[in-house]
Amino acid sequence: MAAVQIQNLSTRRLACLCLALSLGFSAAAQERYQLSFHGLERSVNASGNETRRAITTRSLIRDWSNRAGVSNYHNLVLAFHRNVDSRGDAIEVVNRKTGEMVTTVFPLFFPESATSGTSRTITQKRFAYVYNLYHSEFSRGTAILNERTSINRQGVTNRFIVSGEMLWYEIPEGTQPLRIDTGTFKIGKKLK
């Protein structure tokens, strides 16, 4: 009987912990910042010649929205989702007006950080693995993020700045060859 009571108590504690964690993650779910991206995709065509294609904020929105079955890009933005879950951050396509997430473009998971700063300003250089949800069996690249957080006297973040570099690859699909992609990004204003 005592073992059953202990098990029930542990189950209740686990349920409370899960609820607290889910509430914490839903609060973090609202911490998205508009993101701009500039990069280059390189591949080799059937003739053996290198091809290049610009990767922009708009092209990422278009390409990934199409994968998600969305063809109206009018209100869509690219967003940096800070602390999407316990594994790290994510770059997402989001509806600017409703705040609804359309699709995750790149999870930036399992970060390693080097931190410096004071009690009011924290600077981090972070390394993270870049994933692709359509081919998620392992990481497809890496990202280096430069973060700066300013905290006011009440202990509340009043400014958060991120810029970074990414390098990843896309596996051959259909007629598309292997593609090597590089780019830089920076965040702007916080999305509502």
C-alpha positions as CSV (number, residue, x, y, z in Angstrom):
1,M,0.0,0.0,0.0
2,A,2.8,2.4,0.9
3,A,4.5,1.7,-2.4
4,V,1.3,2.5,-4.3
5,Q,1.0,5.8,-2.4
6,I,4.6,6.7,-3.2
7,Q,4.0,5.8,-6.8
8,N,0.9,8.0,-7.0
9,L,2.7,10.9,-5.2
10,S,5.6,10.6,-7.8
11,T,3.0,10.4,-10.6
12,R,1.4,13.6,-9.3
13,R,4.7,15.4,-9.0
14,L,5.6,14.3,-12.5
15,A,2.3,15.6,-13.8
16,C,2.8,19.0,-12.0
17,L,6.4,19.2,-13.4
18,C,5.1,18.5,-16.9
19,L,2.4,21.1,-16.5
20,A,4.9,23.7,-15.2
21,L,7.3,22.9,-18.0
22,S,4.5,23.2,-20.7
23,L,3.4,26.5,-19.3
24,G,7.0,27.7,-19.3
25,F,7.4,26.7,-22.9
26,S,4.1,28.3,-24.0
27,A,5.3,31.6,-22.5
28,A,8.6,31.3,-24.4
29,A,6.6,30.4,-27.5
30,Q,5.7,34.1,-27.8
31,E,9.3,35.3,-27.9
32,R,9.8,35.6,-31.6
33,Y,11.8,38.3,-33.5
34,Q,11.6,39.2,-37.1
35,L,14.6,37.8,-39.0
36,S,16.4,38.8,-42.2
37,F,18.6,36.4,-44.1
38,H,21.1,36.7,-47.0
39,G,22.9,33.7,-48.4
40,L,24.0,31.6,-51.3
41,E,23.2,28.1,-52.5
42,R,25.8,26.3,-54.6
43,S,25.5,23.1,-56.5
44,V,26.8,21.3,-59.6
45,N,24.5,20.8,-62.6
46,A,24.4,17.8,-64.9
47,S,27.1,19.3,-67.1
48,G,29.5,19.6,-64.1
49,N,29.2,23.3,-63.9
50,E,28.8,25.1,-60.6
51,T,25.4,26.9,-60.2
52,R,24.6,29.6,-57.7
53,R,21.3,30.9,-56.4
54,A,20.8,33.7,-53.9
55,I,19.0,32.8,-50.7
56,T,17.0,35.7,-49.2
57,T,14.4,36.1,-46.5
58,R,11.7,36.1,-49.2
59,S,13.0,32.9,-51.0
60,L,13.1,31.0,-47.6
61,I,9.6,32.1,-46.9
62,R,8.4,31.0,-50.3
63,D,10.3,27.7,-50.4
64,W,9.3,26.6,-47.0
65,S,5.7,27.8,-47.1
66,N,5.3,25.8,-50.3
67,R,6.5,22.7,-48.6
68,A,3.9,23.3,-45.9
69,G,1.2,23.8,-48.6
70,V,0.8,27.6,-48.2
71,S,0.9,29.7,-51.3
72,N,-0.2,33.1,-50.1
73,Y,2.9,34.7,-48.7
74,H,1.4,38.2,-48.2
75,N,1.5,38.3,-44.3
76,L,4.4,35.9,-43.7
77,V,7.7,36.8,-42.1
78,L,10.8,34.9,-41.2
79,A,11.2,34.7,-37.4
80,F,13.8,33.8,-34.8
81,H,12.0,31.8,-32.1
82,R,14.1,32.2,-29.0
83,N,14.1,29.1,-26.7
84,V,11.5,27.2,-28.8
85,D,12.0,24.3,-26.4
86,S,14.6,22.8,-24.1
87,R,16.8,21.8,-27.2
88,G,17.4,25.4,-28.4
89,D,16.0,28.0,-30.8
90,A,14.4,27.9,-34.3
91,I,14.0,29.9,-37.5
92,E,10.3,29.8,-38.5
93,V,7.9,31.2,-41.0
94,V,5.1,33.0,-39.1
95,N,2.0,34.9,-40.0
96,R,2.8,38.5,-39.0
97,K,-0.9,39.4,-38.3
98,T,-2.0,36.3,-36.4
99,G,1.2,35.2,-34.9
100,E,0.5,31.6,-36.1
101,M,3.5,29.5,-37.0
102,V,3.3,28.2,-40.6
103,T,6.4,26.0,-40.5
104,T,9.8,25.5,-38.9
105,V,12.6,26.2,-41.3
106,F,15.6,25.4,-39.2
107,P,15.7,24.1,-35.7
108,L,19.0,25.4,-34.1
109,F,19.5,22.7,-31.5
110,F,22.0,21.6,-28.8
111,P,23.8,25.0,-28.4
112,E,27.1,25.3,-26.7
113,S,27.8,28.8,-25.3
114,A,30.7,31.0,-24.3
115,T,29.3,33.8,-22.1
116,S,30.7,37.0,-20.8
117,G,29.3,40.2,-19.4
118,T,28.0,41.9,-16.3
119,S,24.7,41.6,-14.4
120,R,23.1,44.1,-16.8
121,T,24.6,43.1,-20.2
122,I,25.2,39.5,-21.2
123,T,27.1,38.6,-24.4
124,Q,27.1,35.0,-25.7
125,K,28.8,33.3,-28.7
126,R,26.8,30.1,-29.3
127,F,27.4,27.1,-31.6
128,A,24.3,25.2,-32.6
129,Y,23.5,22.3,-34.9
130,V,21.2,23.1,-37.9
131,Y,18.4,20.6,-38.5
132,N,15.8,20.2,-41.3
133,L,12.5,18.7,-40.3
134,Y,12.0,17.1,-43.7
135,H,15.3,15.2,-43.2
136,S,15.6,15.1,-39.4
137,E,17.6,12.0,-38.8
138,F,20.7,14.0,-38.1
139,S,22.0,17.6,-38.2
140,R,22.5,19.2,-41.7
141,G,24.9,21.9,-40.7
142,T,26.0,24.4,-38.1
143,A,25.3,28.0,-36.9
144,I,27.3,30.5,-35.0
145,L,25.1,33.0,-33.1
146,N,26.3,36.2,-31.5
147,E,23.8,37.2,-28.8
148,R,23.6,40.3,-26.6
149,T,21.0,40.7,-23.9
150,S,20.5,43.9,-21.9
151,I,18.6,43.7,-18.6
152,N,17.0,46.7,-16.8
153,R,17.2,47.4,-13.0
154,Q,14.0,45.3,-12.4
155,G,15.7,42.2,-14.0
156,V,13.6,42.3,-17.2
157,T,15.2,41.9,-20.6
158,N,14.8,45.2,-22.4
159,R,16.9,44.4,-25.4
160,F,17.9,41.2,-27.2
161,I,20.1,41.2,-30.3
162,V,21.2,38.2,-32.4
163,S,23.2,37.9,-35.6
164,G,24.7,34.8,-37.0
165,E,26.2,32.7,-39.7
166,M,24.9,29.3,-41.0
167,L,26.4,26.6,-43.2
168,W,24.2,23.6,-44.2
169,Y,23.6,21.1,-47.0
170,E,20.4,19.9,-48.7
171,I,20.4,16.3,-49.9
172,P,19.4,15.5,-53.5
173,E,15.7,15.4,-54.1
174,G,14.0,14.6,-57.4
175,T,16.0,16.5,-60.0
176,Q,17.8,18.7,-57.4
177,P,21.4,17.8,-56.8
178,L,23.2,18.1,-53.5
179,R,23.3,21.8,-52.5
180,I,25.7,23.5,-50.1
181,D,24.2,26.7,-48.5
182,T,25.7,29.5,-46.5
183,G,24.3,32.7,-45.1
184,T,24.1,35.3,-42.5
185,F,21.1,36.5,-40.5
186,K,20.1,39.1,-37.9
187,I,17.0,39.7,-35.9
188,G,14.9,42.9,-35.8
189,K,11.9,43.8,-33.8
190,K,10.0,41.5,-31.5
191,L,6.9,40.1,-33.1
192,K,3.5,40.3,-31.2
